[in-house]
Amino acid sequence: IKLYTKHGTLKYQTDCAPNNGYFMIPLYDKGDFILKIEPPLGWSFEPTTVELHVDGVSDICTKGGDINFVFTGFSVNGKVLSKGQPLGPAGVQVSLRNTGTEAKIQSTVTRPGGKFAFFKVLPGDYEILATHPTWALKEIPFYRGERITFDVAPSRLDFTVEHDS
């Protein structure tokens, strides 16, 4: 967590407690400030910034209130590869859904190189389904803790991704 002046100068920074996310920033000056959370890569919070007007009378800090940054999930990144090629195709539909359900949580299309990403995914068990209107997709076994690689053959890829936090 970082505290900046309204002009963008870093005034103070601290880490959150690992067990409950608590943080404390000593603030003795009155004025306008911006509080920002800078989480690890792939973590999402809302809000990401909070504007503070510290007047010593009615502001949240003076009243002893809490400023909360709510965890909204992780980023899940992957790549669909063409068999025997270092890069994959664009245009493959990739959907994220809860394990054992048909309801899509998020859906995206692979970018050039075969890359795809889902954002703000909360901890849980998920399935990722890849489809394409003309290509057949081949399932590749997944081993926990290893990279997942998919071969795309010239209509369906079905595999499970588990995330334990």
N, C-alpha and C positions, 0 to 999 in steps of 0.2 A: 504494500500500500504506500502510495507516495502523495505528499502534500505539496502543492505548487502555489505560488502567488498567482494573482490574476494575470500577471505579465509572463508567466511561464517559468519562473525561476524555482528550482527544487528547494523547498524549505526543510523537509524532513521525510524520511522513509523508514519503514519498519516491515517486518515479516509478520504474517498471521500465525497464531498458535496452531500447531499441527492437529491437535485433537478436536478443537471446536471452532477454529477460524477467528477467534477473538484478536483484535488489535487495538493498540492505544497509541495515540499521537499527542504528545504534550503540546499545547497551543496556548501561548501566553499573550499573543498579540491580537488586537482587533483588526478587522479588515475583511477583504474578499479573498477567498482561496478556492482552489479546485482540488478535490480528493480523487485520486485515480487508483484503480486496481490494475495491477499488471500480473496476470496469472501465468502459469507455465503454458508453453505452446500447446494448443489443442484444447484448453479449458475455456469455458465460457461463463460469464457472470453478467447479471443485469442489476442495476445499471453499471456501466464501466466508469463513469465519472459522476461526481456529486459537487455541485457548486455550493459553497458555504459563504454566508455573510455573518461574520462573527462580530456582534455588537456588545457582548458582555451582559446583555439583559434578556433578550427573547430568542436567541439562536439555539439550535439543537445542542450545541456543545455546552453552552452555559447552563442549560436546563438538565444536563446529564443524560440526554437521549442517545440512542444508538443509531449509527449509520450502517445499514446492512447492504452487502453485496450478495445477491442470491445466485447460487450455483445453478446454471441452466444446462450443463452437460459437457460432453467431450466431443471432439472432432474424430470421425472415423474416416481414414483415407485408404484408398486402395487403387489397384490398377488391373485392368483386363488386358491380357497379352495375346497377341496372335501367335499361334504355334510356331516355334522355331525362330521367332523374331524378338529383338530386344524391346520393341515398342508395341503398343496395342492400338486398336482402332477407335476412332471417335464414333459416336452415334449408337452405342450399346445402352439400352435402358437398364438402369440398376436401381432396385427398390429395396428399402429396409423395412422389415416388419418384425413384430414380436414373434418369437418362436411358437410354432403351432397355429398361427392365425393367418388369415388371408388379407387382413387390413394393413394397408401401407402406412407407415409412419412418415417416411420421406421417400422421394423418388428423384433421380437425376439422370443425366445422360453423360456418358464418358466424353472427355475432352480429347483433343489430339494427343496421341501417345497412350491412350487408354485410361487415363487417370480419372478418378471420381472421388467425391468427398460428401460426407453427411455431417451436419453441424448440430450442436446442442443435443447430443444423444445421451440420455440419462443412463446410469448403470443398469444392466439387465441382460437378458438372453435374447438374441436377435437372429434373424435369418436375412441373408442378402440374396436376392433373386435377380439374375441378369437375363434379359431377353433381347432378341433382335428379330425383325420381321423376316429376314431371309437366311441368316446364319444359324447353324446348330452350335450350341455351346456345350462344352464338355466339363463335367464335374471333376474337380481335383480335390483329393483328401486334404483336410486341414489338421495340422498338429499344433496343439496349444503352444504358444510362445514362439512360433516360427512365422516367417513371412508366408502369406497366402499368394499363390501364383495360379492364374487361370489360363487355360489354353482355349482360344476361340477357334473353332473349326468352321469351314465354309458351308431347339429354338429355345435352348433353355439351360440355365445354369442354376443349380440349387445347392446351397451349402449353408452351414451354420457358423456364425461367429459368436463366441461367448466373451463377455467382458466381466471380469471380477474386479471390484474396486476394493 
